[in-house]
């Protein structure tokens, strides 16, 4: 299945939504797997109106003995749902769950390309904007020059806010389910 976290070339880019944290619990790895199995739909089938058992599960994804990769099921569209990957390791008295939350790879690539192009337009606009800002008071300022900067801020918030909202929901839920502490 999968034996470790997928290494993502975008992991080190701080501008994209990403979270990495550790839960410590007294549950055994087997109990963690059992609890996750109760809430994760691991079937590869599409959800249908007739699949009531699968609809009861709150997440869908993959589970193995020491790893999981899940996404929360929701009743609305949100392309910025976190993909949650976890690795379970145990010691004598406690179990450690390393968790990372990131965007789906296709969404991440789209956002980086989109924000990259808008960022380049911002850089290209900067000399004209600076010239107009430092002109004599009689010259008229063109507010259209601020449009790319507004698009950059809007695009960043469009991605970050829904991701953080959803990651907070899953973070609380997983901590409660797995009786874990940060």
C-alpha positions as CSV (number, residue, x, y, z in Angstrom):
1,X,0.0,0.0,0.0
2,X,2.2,2.9,1.2
3,X,5.0,2.6,3.7
4,X,5.9,6.2,4.4
5,X,4.8,9.7,3.8
6,X,4.8,10.7,0.2
7,X,7.6,13.3,-0.3
8,X,6.1,16.3,-1.9
9,X,8.3,18.9,-3.7
10,X,6.0,21.6,-2.4
11,X,6.4,20.6,1.3
12,X,8.9,23.4,1.9
13,X,6.9,26.2,0.3
14,X,5.3,28.1,3.2
15,X,2.8,30.0,1.1
16,X,0.6,27.0,0.4
17,X,-1.6,25.6,3.2
18,X,0.1,22.8,4.9
19,X,0.1,21.4,8.5
20,X,2.3,19.0,10.2
21,X,1.8,17.9,13.8
22,X,2.1,15.0,16.2
23,X,-0.6,13.3,18.4
24,X,0.5,11.4,21.4
25,X,-2.0,8.8,22.8
26,X,-2.1,5.8,25.1
27,X,-4.1,3.8,22.6
28,X,-2.3,0.8,21.0
29,X,-1.6,0.9,17.2
30,X,-4.2,-1.9,16.8
31,X,-6.9,0.2,18.7
32,X,-6.0,3.2,16.5
33,X,-6.4,1.1,13.3
34,X,-9.7,-0.2,14.6
35,X,-11.1,3.2,15.4
36,X,-9.9,4.6,12.0
37,X,-11.5,1.6,10.3
38,X,-14.8,2.5,11.9
39,X,-14.9,6.0,10.3
40,X,-13.0,5.5,7.0
41,X,-14.6,4.1,3.8
42,X,-11.8,2.3,2.1
43,X,-13.9,1.1,-0.9
44,X,-13.0,2.3,-4.3
45,X,-16.6,2.6,-5.4
46,X,-18.4,5.8,-6.0
47,X,-20.9,6.8,-3.4
48,X,-24.5,6.1,-4.4
49,X,-27.8,6.7,-2.8
50,X,-28.1,3.0,-2.1
51,X,-24.8,2.6,-0.3
52,X,-26.0,3.6,3.2
53,X,-23.2,1.8,5.0
54,X,-20.5,3.8,3.2
55,X,-22.4,7.0,3.7
56,X,-22.2,6.6,7.5
57,X,-18.4,6.8,7.4
58,X,-17.0,10.3,7.9
59,X,-13.8,9.9,5.8
60,X,-12.7,8.0,2.8
61,X,-9.2,6.8,2.0
62,X,-6.6,4.1,2.7
63,X,-5.6,2.3,5.9
64,X,-2.7,0.0,6.6
65,X,-1.2,-1.3,9.9
66,X,0.9,1.8,10.6
67,X,-0.2,4.4,8.0
68,X,-3.4,6.1,6.8
69,X,-4.3,8.6,4.1
70,X,-7.8,10.0,4.4
71,X,-10.0,12.9,3.3
72,X,-13.2,14.0,5.1
73,X,-16.5,13.3,3.3
74,X,-18.6,16.4,3.0
75,X,-22.0,17.2,1.4
76,X,-20.7,20.2,-0.6
77,X,-17.9,21.1,-3.0
78,X,-14.6,22.1,-1.5
79,X,-11.5,21.6,-3.6
80,X,-9.3,22.7,-0.7
81,X,-10.1,19.8,1.7
82,X,-6.9,18.6,3.4
83,X,-5.5,15.2,2.4
84,X,-4.5,13.8,5.8
85,X,-1.6,11.4,6.0
86,X,-0.6,9.7,9.3
87,X,2.1,7.4,10.4
88,X,1.6,5.4,13.7
89,X,4.5,4.3,15.8
90,X,4.5,3.0,19.4
91,X,6.9,2.9,22.3
92,X,6.5,1.2,25.7
93,X,3.8,3.5,27.2
94,X,2.4,5.6,24.3
95,X,1.7,5.8,20.6
96,X,2.9,8.6,18.4
97,X,0.9,9.6,15.3
98,X,2.7,11.9,12.9
99,X,0.1,13.7,10.8
100,X,0.5,16.0,7.8
101,X,-2.3,17.8,6.1
102,X,-1.9,19.2,2.6
103,X,-3.9,20.0,-0.5
104,X,-4.6,17.4,-3.1
105,X,-1.7,17.4,-5.6
106,X,-3.8,18.6,-8.6
107,X,-5.2,21.5,-6.7
108,X,-1.8,22.4,-5.3
109,X,-0.2,22.5,-8.8
110,X,-3.1,24.5,-10.2
111,X,-2.9,27.1,-7.3
112,X,0.9,27.4,-7.6
113,X,0.7,28.0,-11.3
114,X,-2.2,30.5,-11.0
115,X,-0.6,32.4,-8.1
116,X,2.8,32.2,-9.9
117,X,1.4,33.8,-13.0
118,X,-0.4,36.5,-11.0
119,X,2.8,37.0,-8.9
120,X,4.8,37.6,-12.1
121,X,2.2,40.1,-13.3
122,X,2.6,41.9,-9.9
123,X,6.4,42.0,-10.3
124,X,6.0,43.3,-13.8
125,X,3.6,46.0,-12.6
126,X,5.7,47.1,-9.7
127,X,8.0,49.6,-11.6
128,X,5.0,51.4,-13.1
129,X,3.2,51.4,-9.7
130,X,6.2,52.8,-7.9
131,X,6.7,55.5,-10.6
132,X,3.1,56.6,-10.2
133,X,3.2,56.5,-6.4
134,X,6.3,58.8,-6.3
135,X,5.2,61.2,-9.0
136,X,4.3,64.8,-8.5
137,X,1.0,65.3,-6.7
138,X,-0.6,66.7,-9.9
139,X,-0.4,63.4,-11.8
140,X,-3.3,61.0,-11.6
141,X,-2.9,57.5,-10.0
142,X,-4.2,54.6,-12.0
143,X,-6.0,52.2,-9.6
144,X,-6.0,49.4,-12.2
145,X,-2.4,48.8,-11.3
146,X,-3.5,47.4,-7.9
147,X,-5.7,44.7,-9.6
148,X,-3.0,42.0,-9.8
149,X,-2.1,42.5,-6.1
150,X,-5.8,42.2,-5.2
151,X,-6.0,39.0,-7.3
152,X,-2.9,37.6,-5.5
153,X,-4.4,38.3,-2.1
154,X,-7.8,37.0,-3.1
155,X,-6.3,33.8,-4.6
156,X,-4.2,33.2,-1.4
157,X,-7.2,33.7,0.9
158,X,-9.5,31.6,-1.4
159,X,-7.2,28.6,-0.8
160,X,-6.0,29.2,2.7
161,X,-9.3,30.0,4.6
162,X,-11.3,26.9,3.5
163,X,-8.2,24.6,4.0
164,X,-7.6,26.0,7.5
165,X,-11.3,25.7,8.4
166,X,-11.4,22.1,7.3
167,X,-8.1,21.1,8.8
168,X,-9.2,22.5,12.2
169,X,-12.4,20.3,12.0
170,X,-10.3,17.2,11.2
171,X,-7.6,18.0,13.8
172,X,-10.2,18.3,16.6
173,X,-12.0,15.2,15.4
174,X,-8.9,13.0,15.2
175,X,-7.6,14.2,18.6
176,X,-10.9,13.2,20.2
177,X,-11.3,9.9,18.3
178,X,-7.7,8.8,19.0
179,X,-7.6,10.3,22.5
180,X,-4.5,12.3,21.5
181,X,-2.7,15.4,22.6
182,X,-0.5,17.7,20.6
